[in-house]
Amino acid sequence: MKFDNRVQRYYHLFTKTDKQIVEYIQNNNFDDSFSTINSLAYAIGTSPATITRFSNKLNYDNFQDLKFNLQQEMTEKVIENSPLIQRIHKYHQDIIQQTGEFISDEKIQNFVNQIMRSRQIIYAGLGSSGLSATEFYYRMMRMGLKGNVSTDAHQMKIFASLLTTADTFVAISNSGETEELIAAAEVAHARGAYVVVITNFEGSTLTKCADLVLITTDQSRINDTRFINTQIATLFLIDIVSYVLLDDDYMHNVYQHTKKTILNE
């Protein structure tokens, strides 16, 4: 897993010094300061022991493991192309690659199994996440899966209050701190529904009531205010779930049927 992804995953565990280490690494080229643990500690203004603890916190074996991986990432060559197209292409590539590191076959299969056994599924999100929730709902509906979508704060809470232990509530939020969505997810959880959270941050408030958490990459790491697509990672995840579901013969046949119905209008 790349350094920035590890930072995103374990950020909720960081101390103030850990954040200073991250800032130094992200804002400096791979130079002599990275040559030894002592030189890096000196450049940051901390101790070698702190660097070791930081490396372990990010699930590296040791500082040398951290250093080797950083060197590989920081010296990565960019393919030549038209500047604008190459820039946007790289943004998409990075987002998909980073999200791919967070996703596991086990969690995807658990999610798929839950979808298939659910009486109904509510997909909820606000703002741009609401667009992803809507896309998710329409895809599942075309496979014959019952449910609904809500992009309204009051409506999603009402939907959640009507769920049972046979149902699933899918909450989508990049930050995991959207108050209205958290409130709806808590209602769904209290009703006994299975709560799935799709978010960037594992330690966010929304994940506290989740039965299953699926992490996508934090696209705000792309330091370009003109790049405003915040849903690529979520749609990539939805693509994976859709692909696995369509491996089921019944769902595949239903999807082909609904597709044919639309095309024959």
Backbone hydrogen bonds, N-H to C=O, Kabsch-Sander energy under -0.5 kcal/mol:
donor,donor_aa,acceptor,acceptor_aa,energy
6,R,2,K,-2.1
7,V,3,F,-2.4
8,Q,4,D,-2.2
9,R,5,N,-2.5
10,Y,6,R,-2.4
11,Y,7,V,-0.9
13,L,10,Y,-2.2
14,F,11,Y,-1.6
19,K,15,T,-1.8
20,Q,16,K,-1.5
21,I,17,T,-2.2
22,V,18,D,-2.3
23,E,19,K,-2.3
24,Y,20,Q,-2.2
25,I,21,I,-2.5
26,Q,22,V,-2.7
27,N,23,E,-1.4
28,N,24,Y,-0.6
28,N,25,I,-0.7
31,D,29,N,-1.2
34,F,31,D,-1.8
35,S,32,D,-1.8
40,L,36,T,-2.0
41,A,37,I,-2.1
42,Y,38,N,-2.3
43,A,39,S,-2.1
44,I,40,L,-1.9
45,G,41,A,-2.0
46,T,41,A,-2.7
51,I,47,S,-1.7
52,T,48,P,-2.2
53,R,49,A,-2.4
54,F,50,T,-2.5
55,S,51,I,-2.5
56,N,52,T,-2.4
57,K,53,R,-2.3
58,L,54,F,-1.5
59,N,56,N,-1.7
60,Y,55,S,-2.6
66,L,62,N,-2.0
67,K,63,F,-3.2
68,F,64,Q,-2.6
69,N,65,D,-2.1
70,L,66,L,-2.4
71,Q,67,K,-2.4
72,Q,68,F,-1.9
73,E,69,N,-2.1
74,M,70,L,-3.0
75,T,71,Q,-1.3
76,E,73,E,-1.1
86,Q,82,S,-3.2
87,R,83,P,-2.0
88,I,84,L,-2.2
89,H,85,I,-2.6
90,K,86,Q,-2.4
91,Y,87,R,-2.1
92,H,88,I,-2.3
93,Q,89,H,-2.5
94,D,90,K,-3.0
95,I,91,Y,-2.3
96,I,92,H,-2.4
97,Q,93,Q,-2.8
98,Q,94,D,-2.8
99,T,95,I,-2.3
100,G,96,I,-2.3
101,E,97,Q,-1.1
102,F,98,Q,-0.8
102,F,99,T,-0.9
103,I,99,T,-1.6
108,I,104,S,-2.2
109,Q,105,D,-2.7
110,N,106,E,-2.3
111,F,107,K,-2.3
112,V,108,I,-2.7
113,N,109,Q,-2.8
114,Q,110,N,-2.0
115,I,111,F,-2.5
116,M,112,V,-2.3
117,R,113,N,-1.4
118,S,114,Q,-0.8
118,S,115,I,-0.8
119,R,166,A,-3.3
121,I,146,K,-1.3
122,I,168,T,-2.6
123,Y,121,I,-0.5
123,Y,148,N,-2.3
124,A,122,I,-0.5
124,A,170,V,-3.0
125,G,150,S,-1.7
129,S,126,L,-1.2
130,G,127,G,-0.8
131,L,127,G,-0.9
131,L,128,S,-0.6
132,S,128,S,-1.3
133,A,129,S,-2.3
134,T,130,G,-2.2
135,E,131,L,-2.3
136,F,132,S,-2.7
137,Y,133,A,-2.4
138,Y,134,T,-2.4
139,R,135,E,-2.1
140,M,136,F,-2.3
141,M,137,Y,-2.7
142,R,138,Y,-1.8
143,M,140,M,-1.1
144,G,141,M,-1.8
145,L,140,M,-2.3
148,N,121,I,-2.2
150,S,123,Y,-2.7
156,M,152,D,-2.6
157,K,153,A,-1.0
158,I,154,H,-1.9
159,F,155,Q,-2.9
160,A,156,M,-2.2
161,S,157,K,-1.7
162,L,158,I,-0.7
162,L,159,F,-1.2
163,L,160,A,-1.3
167,D,164,T,-1.8
168,T,120,Q,-2.1
169,F,194,Y,-2.8
170,V,122,I,-3.5
170,V,168,T,-0.5
171,A,169,F,-0.7
171,A,196,V,-3.1
172,I,124,A,-2.5
172,I,170,V,-0.5
173,S,171,A,-0.5
173,S,198,I,-2.5
179,E,177,E,-0.7
182,I,178,T,-2.5
183,A,179,E,-2.4
184,A,180,E,-1.8
185,A,181,L,-2.6
186,E,182,I,-2.4
187,V,183,A,-1.6
188,A,184,A,-2.4
189,H,185,A,-2.5
190,A,186,E,-2.2
191,R,187,V,-1.7
192,G,189,H,-1.3
193,A,188,A,-2.1
194,Y,167,D,-2.5
195,V,193,A,-0.5
196,V,169,F,-2.8
196,V,194,Y,-0.6
197,V,212,L,-2.7
198,I,171,A,-2.8
199,T,197,V,-0.6
199,T,214,L,-2.0
200,N,174,N,-2.1
202,E,200,N,-0.5
204,S,201,F,-1.5
206,L,176,G,-2.4
207,T,204,S,-0.8
208,K,205,T,-1.5
209,C,206,L,-1.0
210,A,207,T,-1.5
211,D,195,V,-2.8
212,L,195,V,-1.7
214,L,197,V,-3.0
215,I,213,V,-0.5
216,T,199,T,-2.2
219,Q,217,T,-0.9
221,R,218,D,-1.5
222,I,219,Q,-1.7
223,N,221,R,-0.9
224,D,222,I,-2.3
227,F,224,D,-1.7
228,I,226,R,-0.9
230,T,228,I,-0.8
235,L,231,Q,-2.6
236,F,232,I,-2.1
237,L,233,A,-1.9
238,I,234,T,-2.4
239,D,235,L,-2.4
240,I,236,F,-1.8
241,V,237,L,-2.3
242,S,238,I,-2.7
243,Y,239,D,-2.4
244,V,240,I,-2.1
245,L,241,V,-2.4
246,L,242,S,-2.2
247,D,244,V,-1.4
248,D,245,L,-1.9
252,H,248,D,-2.5
253,N,249,D,-2.5
254,V,250,Y,-2.4
255,Y,251,M,-2.6
256,Q,252,H,-2.3
257,H,253,N,-2.2
258,T,254,V,-2.7
259,K,255,Y,-2.5
260,K,256,Q,-2.3
261,T,257,H,-2.2
262,I,258,T,-2.0
263,L,259,K,-2.3
264,N,260,K,-1.6
265,E,262,I,-1.4
